Amino acid sequence: MKKLGLALLISSALTGCASTSTTSNGRIDNSHLTNLFKPTTAYKKDIFAKLEKIDDGYEFTEFTLDKRKIDNKSYAWVNLMTSEPTWDYQRIQRCTVTTVTGNDSSNNPCSTASEIRFMERQYDAIANAQMAIATVGLSAAIASYMLVEFQPEEYTEAYTDALTKIGGEAKLQATFGPLSKELSKLEGEALSYNTLRQRYSSMELLSAYEYFKYENTFNSFPEVEAFAESLNTLHDEVQVKKESLEQSLKLHFVQQQRDELSALSSNSAKHQLTAYLDKYKNHEFADENLTHQAEGYLLHVVSEELDKRLFEEKVARAAQLKAVQDPANIGSQVCRDGQLNYVGVGYSSLHRQEFATDRSDENGQVLAFIEGHSPDKNRLKLRIKGYTVKSGTLRYLSDTTPSLDGLSAPIGAIVWDSANNWYICVS
């Protein structure tokens, strides 16, 4: 870092090299550093160049598409699409230097100062004057305020010099226009291929397919031009690789799918067929015909299960009906299931009385005792025992009677109902 001695500090203040970026109240004003460059670009991609001083002029010594590379603070990377520096050139840093030695002070160094990046230290006349007044001139003998700020004129001159050496703005646009357009297509195809490659990276057959990479850093502008001219070829190359990879994966998974299906049939267990379909139904490389065949097997199994369950339910219901129609079961408890409707009840401790809450509907039961049968035994004479709900204790308002699917009778009442609605149950 260049040092500023006492003589140079005084000279800077007297000869017009002092900063003008401080307002009369001592605040930093960087308004002159805004809107210096093109804020937007028509191109989809940015390309960056390293701006370096070579002998008595400036050159672009390296080019890159990789934004991670431009974070290196040791270099002046610029965006060729906008001609803008990539560092924070709009920031003006107020710092202090030791007056006698010209070195940065330890507690407030000029950390952003960089000749490479055109960030120069300048004498902060207003801040130093204010401090001199406050300290009766003693501060100037100890330390001086400086402002580190960007020098746009010097930067523009250097940028223009370097740009001229690669053929000027016209050459730049002629190269980067097609590059930006074709590079976007290449990146999309490369991302698609590499993502597919990563998804199945554990498979042995993937060893024949390397990840697709291309150079993104160049040592000269002719290399950039050559890269731009090769983009169509690179795009075709990655497209062929992707198609080949997809074909290899398709052959592999279809054969695997076929082998696994050969072990299944319409007599296989439901969980085996379900597992097979879970694996292949939405697989990107599955064969739809094989999947449909497995779905046919599963449909057959489900149909048989349903037929079996319906038959078992029919047999069970026949047994239940026979039991409630049996005269030997007179006096036995029977149940009827359904949707129970009732008026809920609350209790007021203040008034010591019940009050109605909302009307409720939930799964419940009517319990009764068989008192007799009709001559054809298709109807039962029943004495109501009570009502229950599946969720727990049933509490309903006194002087009301719950209703279950149209059947409503108080406890102890005698009713007649179809034998098909009831079955023997235990409390």
C-alpha positions as CSV (number, residue, x, y, z in Angstrom):
1,M,0.0,0.0,0.0
2,K,1.4,3.4,-0.9
3,K,2.3,5.5,2.1
4,L,1.4,9.2,2.5
5,G,3.9,11.3,4.5
6,L,3.2,14.6,6.1
7,A,4.5,16.6,3.1
8,L,2.3,14.7,0.7
9,L,-0.8,15.2,3.0
10,I,-0.2,18.9,3.1
11,S,0.4,19.0,-0.7
12,S,-2.8,17.1,-1.3
13,A,-4.9,19.5,0.7
14,L,-3.4,22.6,-1.0
15,T,-3.1,21.5,-4.6
16,G,-6.7,20.4,-5.2
17,C,-6.1,16.6,-4.7
18,A,-8.4,16.6,-1.7
19,S,-11.7,14.8,-2.0
20,T,-14.9,16.6,-2.8
21,S,-17.1,13.8,-1.7
22,T,-17.8,15.3,1.7
23,T,-20.7,17.6,2.3
24,S,-20.5,20.7,4.5
25,N,-21.8,18.8,7.5
26,G,-19.2,16.1,7.1
27,R,-21.3,13.4,5.6
28,I,-20.0,11.3,2.7
29,D,-21.7,11.9,-0.7
30,N,-21.3,9.2,-3.3
31,S,-24.0,10.4,-5.7
32,H,-21.4,11.1,-8.4
33,L,-20.6,7.4,-8.5
34,T,-24.1,6.2,-9.3
35,N,-25.4,5.6,-12.8
36,L,-21.9,5.5,-14.3
37,F,-22.4,2.3,-16.3
38,K,-25.1,0.5,-18.2
39,P,-27.5,-0.9,-15.5
40,T,-28.8,-3.7,-17.7
41,T,-27.8,-5.8,-20.7
42,A,-29.7,-7.5,-23.5
43,Y,-27.5,-10.6,-23.1
44,K,-28.6,-13.5,-21.0
45,K,-25.0,-14.3,-19.8
46,D,-22.3,-12.2,-18.3
47,I,-18.6,-12.6,-19.1
48,F,-15.9,-11.1,-17.0
49,A,-12.4,-9.9,-17.8
50,K,-9.4,-9.3,-15.6
51,L,-8.2,-5.7,-16.1
52,E,-4.4,-5.4,-15.5
53,K,-1.7,-2.8,-16.1
54,I,0.9,-4.1,-18.5
55,D,3.9,-1.9,-19.1
56,D,2.5,1.6,-19.9
57,G,-1.1,0.5,-20.8
58,Y,-3.9,-1.8,-19.8
59,E,-5.1,-5.2,-21.1
60,F,-7.7,-7.8,-20.4
61,T,-5.4,-10.7,-19.4
62,E,-8.1,-13.3,-18.5
63,F,-11.7,-14.0,-19.2
64,T,-14.2,-16.1,-17.3
65,L,-17.9,-17.1,-17.1
66,D,-17.5,-18.2,-13.5
67,K,-18.8,-15.6,-11.0
68,R,-17.0,-17.3,-8.2
69,K,-13.6,-16.4,-9.7
70,I,-14.3,-12.7,-9.6
71,D,-14.4,-12.5,-5.8
72,N,-10.6,-12.5,-5.6
73,K,-9.8,-9.0,-4.1
74,S,-6.3,-9.1,-5.6
75,Y,-7.6,-8.4,-9.1
76,A,-9.8,-6.0,-11.0
77,W,-12.5,-8.1,-12.6
78,V,-15.0,-6.2,-14.8
79,N,-18.2,-7.2,-16.4
80,L,-17.7,-6.9,-20.2
81,M,-21.5,-6.9,-20.8
82,T,-22.0,-3.6,-18.9
83,S,-18.3,-2.3,-18.6
84,E,-18.9,-2.1,-14.9
85,P,-16.4,-3.1,-12.2
86,T,-17.4,-6.2,-10.1
87,W,-16.3,-4.7,-6.8
88,D,-18.2,-2.2,-4.6
89,Y,-16.9,0.9,-6.4
90,Q,-19.8,3.1,-5.1
91,R,-18.7,2.8,-1.5
92,I,-16.6,5.6,-0.2
93,Q,-14.6,4.6,2.9
94,R,-13.5,7.2,5.5
95,C,-10.3,6.0,7.2
96,T,-7.3,7.5,9.0
97,V,-3.6,7.5,8.4
98,T,-0.8,8.3,10.7
99,T,0.4,11.8,9.7
100,V,4.1,11.4,10.2
101,T,4.5,7.9,8.6
102,G,1.7,7.9,6.2
103,N,0.7,4.4,7.3
104,D,-2.9,3.3,7.8
105,S,-3.9,3.7,11.4
106,S,-4.4,0.4,13.2
107,N,-7.9,1.2,14.4
108,N,-9.4,2.6,11.2
109,P,-7.2,1.5,8.2
110,C,-8.0,2.3,4.6
111,S,-8.9,-1.3,3.8
112,T,-10.6,-0.7,0.5
113,A,-7.7,1.3,-1.0
114,S,-6.4,-0.5,-4.1
115,E,-4.4,1.0,-7.0
116,I,-5.3,-2.1,-9.0
117,R,-9.0,-1.4,-8.6
118,F,-8.7,2.4,-9.0
119,M,-9.7,2.9,-5.4
120,E,-7.5,5.8,-4.2
121,R,-7.0,7.6,-0.9
122,Q,-7.7,11.3,-0.9
123,Y,-7.4,13.9,1.7
124,D,-10.7,14.6,3.5
125,A,-10.4,18.3,3.9
126,I,-13.7,19.0,5.6
127,A,-13.4,16.2,8.2
128,N,-9.9,17.2,9.0
129,A,-10.9,20.8,9.3
130,Q,-13.7,19.9,11.7
131,M,-11.4,17.8,13.8
132,A,-8.7,20.5,13.9
133,I,-11.2,23.0,15.2
134,A,-12.4,20.5,17.8
135,T,-8.9,19.7,19.0
136,V,-7.3,23.1,18.5
137,G,-5.1,21.8,15.7
138,L,-3.6,18.9,17.7
139,S,-5.3,16.2,15.6
140,A,-3.4,17.0,12.4
141,A,-0.1,16.2,14.1
142,I,-1.3,12.7,15.0
143,A,-3.6,11.4,12.2
144,S,-5.5,12.6,9.2
145,Y,-8.8,11.6,7.7
146,M,-8.8,10.2,4.2
147,L,-11.5,9.0,1.9
148,V,-11.0,6.0,-0.3
149,E,-13.0,6.4,-3.5
150,F,-13.3,5.1,-7.0
151,Q,-11.6,7.1,-9.8
152,P,-14.0,6.7,-12.7
153,E,-12.0,8.7,-15.2
154,E,-8.8,6.6,-14.6
155,Y,-10.9,3.4,-14.8
156,T,-12.7,4.4,-18.0
157,E,-9.3,5.3,-19.7
158,A,-7.9,1.9,-18.6
159,Y,-11.0,0.0,-19.7
160,T,-11.1,1.7,-23.1
161,D,-7.4,1.0,-23.6
162,A,-7.8,-2.7,-22.9
163,L,-11.0,-2.9,-25.0
164,T,-9.2,-1.4,-28.0
165,K,-6.6,-4.1,-27.8
166,I,-9.2,-6.8,-28.3
167,G,-10.8,-5.1,-31.3
168,G,-13.1,-2.6,-29.6
169,E,-16.8,-2.6,-28.7
170,A,-17.9,-3.8,-32.2
171,K,-15.7,-6.9,-31.9
172,L,-16.9,-7.5,-28.4
173,Q,-20.6,-7.4,-29.4
174,A,-20.1,-9.5,-32.5
175,T,-18.6,-12.2,-30.2
176,F,-20.7,-12.0,-27.1
177,G,-24.1,-11.7,-28.8
178,P,-24.0,-15.2,-30.3
179,L,-22.1,-16.5,-27.3
180,S,-24.7,-15.4,-24.8
181,K,-27.5,-17.0,-26.8
182,E,-25.9,-20.3,-27.6
183,L,-24.3,-20.6,-24.1
184,S,-27.8,-20.5,-22.5
185,K,-28.8,-23.4,-24.7
186,L,-25.7,-25.4,-23.9
187,E,-26.0,-24.8,-20.2
188,G,-29.6,-26.0,-20.2
189,E,-28.7,-29.2,-22.1
190,A,-25.6,-29.8,-20.0
191,L,-27.7,-29.3,-16.8
192,S,-30.3,-31.8,-18.0
193,Y,-27.6,-34.4,-18.8
194,N,-25.6,-34.0,-15.6
195,T,-28.8,-34.1,-13.5
196,L,-29.8,-37.4,-15.1
197,R,-26.2,-38.7,-14.6
198,Q,-26.3,-37.7,-10.9
199,R,-29.7,-39.3,-10.3
200,Y,-28.4,-42.7,-11.3
201,S,-24.8,-42.3,-10.3
202,S,-24.7,-45.5,-8.3
203,M,-25.4,-47.7,-11.3
204,E,-22.4,-49.5,-12.8
205,L,-23.4,-48.7,-16.4
206,L,-22.9,-45.0,-15.6
207,S,-19.2,-45.4,-15.5
208,A,-19.2,-45.1,-19.3
209,Y,-20.8,-41.6,-19.0
210,E,-18.7,-38.8,-17.6
211,Y,-20.2,-35.6,-16.3
212,F,-20.2,-33.0,-19.1
213,K,-17.9,-30.0,-18.5
214,Y,-16.6,-27.2,-20.7
215,E,-14.0,-24.5,-20.2
216,N,-15.3,-21.3,-18.6
217,T,-12.0,-19.5,-18.2
218,F,-9.8,-18.2,-21.0
219,N,-6.3,-16.7,-21.2
220,S,-6.9,-14.5,-24.3
221,F,-9.7,-13.1,-26.4
222,P,-9.0,-15.4,-29.3
223,E,-9.7,-18.3,-26.9
224,V,-13.1,-16.7,-26.1
225,E,-13.8,-16.4,-29.8
226,A,-12.9,-20.0,-30.4
227,F,-15.1,-21.1,-27.5
228,A,-18.0,-19.1,-29.0
229,E,-17.6,-20.7,-32.3
230,S,-17.6,-24.2,-30.7
231,L,-20.9,-23.8,-28.8
232,N,-23.1,-25.4,-31.4
233,T,-20.7,-28.4,-31.6
234,L,-20.6,-28.7,-27.8
235,H,-24.4,-28.5,-27.7
236,D,-24.7,-31.3,-30.2
237,E,-22.2,-33.3,-28.3
238,V,-24.0,-33.1,-24.9
239,Q,-27.3,-33.8,-26.7
240,V,-25.9,-37.0,-28.2
241,K,-24.5,-38.0,-24.8
242,K,-27.9,-37.4,-23.1
243,E,-29.8,-39.4,-25.7
244,S,-27.3,-42.3,-25.4
245,L,-27.6,-42.2,-21.6
246,E,-31.4,-42.2,-21.8
247,Q,-31.4,-45.2,-24.2
248,S,-29.0,-47.1,-21.9
249,L,-31.1,-46.4,-18.9
250,K,-34.3,-47.3,-20.7
251,L,-32.9,-50.7,-21.8
252,H,-31.7,-51.4,-18.3
253,F,-34.9,-50.6,-16.4
254,V,-37.2,-52.2,-18.9
255,Q,-35.3,-55.4,-18.7
256,Q,-35.3,-55.2,-14.9
257,Q,-39.0,-54.5,-15.0
258,R,-39.6,-57.4,-17.3
259,D,-37.6,-59.8,-15.0
260,E,-39.5,-58.8,-11.9
261,L,-42.9,-59.1,-13.6
262,S,-42.0,-62.6,-14.7
263,A,-42.1,-63.6,-11.1
264,L,-45.6,-62.3,-10.6
265,S,-49.1,-63.4,-11.8
266,S,-52.8,-62.9,-11.2
267,N,-52.4,-65.2,-8.2
268,S,-49.6,-63.2,-6.6
269,A,-50.1,-61.5,-3.2
270,K,-51.7,-58.0,-3.3
271,H,-48.7,-56.4,-1.5
272,Q,-46.3,-57.8,-4.1
273,L,-48.2,-56.4,-7.0
274,T,-48.7,-53.1,-5.2
275,A,-44.9,-52.8,-4.5
276,Y,-44.1,-53.5,-8.1
277,L,-46.5,-50.8,-9.3
278,D,-45.2,-48.3,-6.7
279,K,-41.8,-48.9,-8.2
280,Y,-42.5,-48.7,-11.9
281,K,-45.8,-46.9,-12.5
282,N,-44.3,-43.4,-12.5
283,H,-40.7,-44.4,-13.3
284,E,-39.3,-42.3,-16.2
285,F,-37.9,-45.3,-17.9
286,A,-40.6,-47.9,-17.3
287,D,-42.5,-49.7,-20.0
288,E,-46.2,-48.8,-20.0
289,N,-47.3,-52.2,-21.4
290,L,-45.6,-54.0,-18.6
291,T,-47.1,-51.7,-16.1
292,H,-50.6,-52.2,-17.5
293,Q,-50.0,-56.0,-17.3
294,A,-49.2,-55.7,-13.6
295,E,-52.3,-53.5,-13.1
296,G,-54.4,-56.2,-14.7
297,Y,-53.0,-58.8,-12.2
298,L,-53.7,-56.5,-9.3
299,L,-57.3,-55.8,-10.6
300,H,-57.9,-59.6,-10.7
301,V,-56.6,-60.0,-7.1
302,V,-58.6,-57.1,-5.8
303,S,-61.7,-58.5,-7.5
304,E,-61.3,-61.9,-6.0
305,E,-60.7,-60.4,-2.6
306,L,-63.9,-58.3,-2.9
307,D,-65.9,-61.3,-4.0
308,K,-64.5,-63.3,-1.1
309,R,-65.3,-60.6,1.4
310,L,-68.8,-60.1,0.1
311,F,-69.4,-63.8,0.4
312,E,-68.1,-64.0,3.9
313,E,-70.2,-61.0,4.9
314,K,-73.3,-62.7,3.3
315,V,-72.6,-65.9,5.3
316,A,-72.0,-64.0,8.5
317,R,-75.2,-62.0,8.0
318,A,-77.2,-65.1,7.3
319,A,-75.9,-66.6,10.6
320,Q,-76.8,-63.4,12.5
321,L,-80.3,-63.4,11.0
322,K,-80.8,-67.1,11.9
323,A,-79.7,-66.3,15.5
324,V,-82.1,-63.5,16.1
325,Q,-85.0,-65.5,14.5
326,D,-84.3,-68.5,16.8
327,P,-87.0,-68.7,19.5
328,A,-84.3,-70.0,21.8
329,N,-82.8,-66.5,21.8
330,I,-85.9,-64.7,23.2
331,G,-84.6,-62.6,26.1
332,S,-81.2,-62.2,24.5
333,Q,-79.7,-58.8,23.9
334,V,-79.5,-57.5,20.4
335,C,-77.9,-54.5,18.8
336,R,-78.6,-52.3,15.8
337,D,-75.8,-50.0,14.4
338,G,-76.3,-46.7,12.5
339,Q,-76.2,-42.9,12.7
340,L,-77.4,-41.7,16.1
341,N,-79.0,-38.3,16.3
342,Y,-79.5,-36.7,19.8
343,V,-79.7,-33.4,21.6
344,G,-76.5,-32.9,23.7
345,V,-76.7,-31.8,27.3
346,G,-74.7,-29.5,29.5
347,Y,-75.1,-28.7,33.3
348,S,-75.1,-25.3,34.9
349,S,-73.7,-25.5,38.4
350,L,-75.0,-22.0,39.1
351,H,-78.6,-22.9,38.3
352,R,-78.2,-26.6,39.1
353,Q,-80.0,-27.7,36.0
354,E,-79.4,-29.2,32.6
355,F,-79.4,-27.2,29.4
356,A,-79.5,-28.2,25.7
357,T,-76.4,-28.0,23.6
358,D,-76.0,-28.6,19.9
359,R,-77.8,-31.4,18.2
360,S,-75.3,-34.2,17.3
361,D,-74.9,-36.9,14.8
362,E,-72.4,-39.7,15.2
363,N,-72.0,-43.5,14.9
364,G,-74.0,-45.3,17.5
365,Q,-76.1,-48.2,18.6
366,V,-79.5,-49.1,19.9
367,L,-79.5,-52.0,22.4
368,A,-82.7,-54.0,23.0
369,F,-84.0,-57.4,24.2
370,I,-85.9,-59.9,22.1
371,E,-89.5,-60.2,23.4
372,G,-90.9,-62.3,20.5
373,H,-91.2,-62.8,16.8
374,S,-93.8,-62.3,14.0
375,P,-95.3,-65.5,12.6
376,D,-92.8,-65.5,9.7
377,K,-90.0,-64.5,12.1
378,N,-89.0,-61.6,9.8
379,R,-89.9,-59.0,12.5
380,L,-88.8,-58.8,16.1
381,K,-90.7,-57.6,19.1
382,L,-88.1,-55.6,21.1
383,R,-87.8,-53.9,24.4
384,I,-85.5,-50.9,24.2
385,K,-82.6,-51.1,26.7
386,G,-80.6,-48.0,25.7
387,Y,-78.4,-46.1,23.3
388,T,-74.6,-45.9,23.0
389,V,-72.1,-44.1,20.8
390,K,-68.8,-45.4,19.5
391,S,-66.9,-42.4,20.8
392,G,-67.6,-43.0,24.4
393,T,-70.3,-42.0,27.0
394,L,-73.6,-40.8,25.5
395,R,-75.1,-37.8,27.3
396,Y,-78.4,-36.4,26.0
397,L,-81.0,-34.1,27.3
398,S,-83.7,-35.5,29.6
399,D,-87.2,-35.8,28.2
400,T,-85.7,-36.3,24.7
401,T,-85.1,-39.6,22.9
402,P,-82.2,-40.3,20.5
403,S,-83.1,-41.4,17.0
404,L,-81.1,-44.0,15.0
405,D,-81.9,-44.2,11.3
406,G,-85.6,-43.5,11.9
407,L,-86.0,-45.7,15.1
408,S,-86.8,-43.6,18.1
409,A,-88.3,-45.0,21.3
410,P,-87.7,-44.3,25.0
411,I,-85.9,-46.9,27.2
412,G,-88.3,-49.7,28.2
413,A,-90.6,-49.1,25.2
414,I,-91.8,-52.1,23.1
415,V,-91.2,-51.7,19.3
416,W,-91.3,-53.9,16.3
417,D,-88.5,-53.9,13.7
418,S,-87.1,-55.9,10.8
419,A,-85.0,-58.8,11.9
420,N,-82.5,-57.9,9.2
421,N,-81.4,-54.8,11.2
422,W,-80.3,-56.7,14.4
423,Y,-77.7,-59.1,15.6
424,I,-77.0,-60.9,18.9
425,C,-74.5,-58.8,21.0
426,V,-73.0,-58.8,24.4
427,S,-72.9,-55.7,26.7
